[in-house]
Amino acid sequence: MAIRMGIIGFGYMGKWHLNNAPKVENVSVVAAYDIVPERVQAAEEAGLKGFYNLDEFLKEDINLVLVATPNDVHCELACAAMKAGKNVICEKPVAMSLTEVDRMIATAKENNVLFTVHQNRRWDKDFRIVKEIIETRELGNVYAIHSRLHGTRGAMFGWRAEPEHGGGMIYDWGVHFVDQLMWMLGFDAIKSVFCKTVKVKTPEVEDYFFLLLDLKSGAHIQMEVGTWVLNQLPRWMILGDEGTAYVNDFTRNGGIIKVDETVEPEEIVVMTTSGPTRTFAPRGKKEIINKELPDSPADLTEYYANLRDAIDGKCELIVKPEQVRAVFTVLEAAFESAKTGRQIEL
Amino acid sequence: MAIRMGIIGFGYMGKWHLNNAPKVENVSVVAAYDIVPERVQAAEEAGLKGFYNLDEFLKEDINLVLVATPNDVHCELACAAMKAGKNVICEKPVAMSLTEVDRMIATAKENNVLFTVHQNRRWDKDFRIVKEIIETRELGNVYAIHSRLHGTRGAMFGWRAEPEHGGGMIYDWGVHFVDQLMWMLGFDAIKSVFCKTVKVKTPEVEDYFFLLLDLKSGAHIQMEVGTWVLNQLPRWMILGDEGTAYVNDFTRNGGIIKVDETVEPEEIVVMTTSGPTRTFAPRGKKEIINKELPDSPADLTEYYANLRDAIDGKCELIVKPEQVRAVFTVLEAAFESAKTGRQIEL
């Protein structure tokens, strides 16, 4: 079936989808609805049929609606579209509460339409590299994962700085990074959650969080995202008992480090002002093996192609509603932990 | 009073003290006791009076005993020395349980001698730099501290790999790093503890730990020490609302990064394979201010000089028994957390 897509909310991400979804065969964007007249006009200038009224928009000949508004109206708008028989992509985070998430999932079932969320960062190059490294057991048994994103701008943009619209860093990036890890490690992999949030430069929402995810496997995840961490640590560190991988940014910049056990270790002692250390002395250069990161493919158009084929009943959705719900449960636990100072068991 | 020091346990650290304590005026090392005959001979070759018997050693004309044995006999030996009227320096970690720590503190009081622990890493250059940065409020309000030590050797030396002798990374380095932070931030600063331990390359003790210390101030500490983290992150990261400091190793290698708010921010968008980000785009180079780390003095001989003067009643000990006890309480909470998977409230 040809996908005729309509966009609700023709802002930053709405335009992004207009530029990307049609890269896939049999997917076109035909209409847009917004409450801001200038945006409706911008949509019309971009060749779409513009709507100032939701009901009129939903009567249009479209079979997929993308909801790209602030988070606080995702549920209401997605449900309206599903009740009108449209399949729905919702931008992340899916909603403002688990109650809303459940309402959206139920509405999809009742109206026999597909419902998915734009967890686009499952297609980030850096993440695909990490996923390949872990799945091929390149590092043996992985005992810890660092997932970090450090920025210097000290700013959350627009409504992302406003709590009433679902702003804050946990909803903005936490939702992606938790989704990446759960998709890779299993949606039931997390045992407990501890979270610290800070409003460093943004008065009303957290623009920094540290999230510790303790896994049932015994491994753990250190996740740290902040817009005001001026010395950036690598985006990823993967600690395995056969080696360490690091990915510095969103690209293939990084490496895998192993030790050549066949080389006799050099005896080195490091002096500090307060004493020596043998344990933390470096190895000789000959003992270290540096490998390139795998060049894992990462093609976001797969997202739209999958949805198109799922609508045709040819395959399952990659981003499934129950996965979205599982991720949201972790985010709610993170907020609860940050508020109470307590570890939350899942 | 001239300090005449005797060493119990003439191993790696015993020799270290012999080489360092006499750098201070009025401190000399005169005797050593060990249960290993070769070590007694080594002590004699180094010019000390060697003892094969503890009672004989304690009858010697010494007024300070250094206990540098494996951890499991610290309490017994330190108490024997104090009962013989000697002041005592014990190597870290002080003991194997809080019960032992309390016995040692009580024995010091009963015998009216001084008791201290060799928390030498209070004199590490890197730590002194961090302490100065925090105390001068160079970074404004500090909301997170990373204290890390990553090694590549995958080894704990000698008895440090043996649980029955008090081995493991929490006792070996955790005790230093917790002591550093509590001395700097306050011995009652910590609210709760969460800890993960891993036996990556050492069969019987943890050679990796991650310790999350949640502070009453609202800030938190991420502490990670491992002998098998092949891509080393900086020893310290200090995240403040006016800037970030990083110290790469045990030296002054690192910097302070701030932002020049008078420069108009460049508009930059970073593309990733799955979408753009404005929030995590870098700043223009003109906006960034790079500063050198302060050159904070760090002189370990202060440790011995302080003890000498404290024995003379001229000053208080820098490393006080009740501080040692507070640090040990945190270590016990860390072990309990690692064992149970639960956050421990202090």
Interface residues (C-beta under 8 A of the other chain):
Chain A: W16 N120 R121 R122 W123 D124 K125 D126 R128 Y143 A144 L149 G151 T152 R153 G154 A155 M156 F157 R160 D172 W173 K191 S192 F194 K196 V198 V200 K201 Y208 F210 L212 D214 G218 H220 Q222 E224 G226 T227 W228 V229 L230 N231 L233 P234 M237 L239 D241 G243 T244 A245 Y246 F250 G255 I257 K258 V259 P265 V270 T272 T273 S274 G275 P276 R278 T279 F280 A281 P282 R283 I288 A298 D299 L300 G341 R342 Q343
Chain B: W16 N120 R121 R122 W123 D124 K125 D126 R128 Y143 A144 L149 G151 T152 R153 G154 A155 M156 F157 R160 D172 W173 K191 S192 F194 K196 V198 V200 K201 Y208 F210 L212 D214 G218 H220 Q222 E224 G226 T227 W228 V229 L230 N231 L233 P234 M237 L239 D241 G243 T244 A245 Y246 F250 G255 I257 K258 V259 P265 V270 T272 T273 S274 G275 P276 R278 T279 F280 A281 P282 R283 I288 A298 D299 L300 G341 R342 Q343
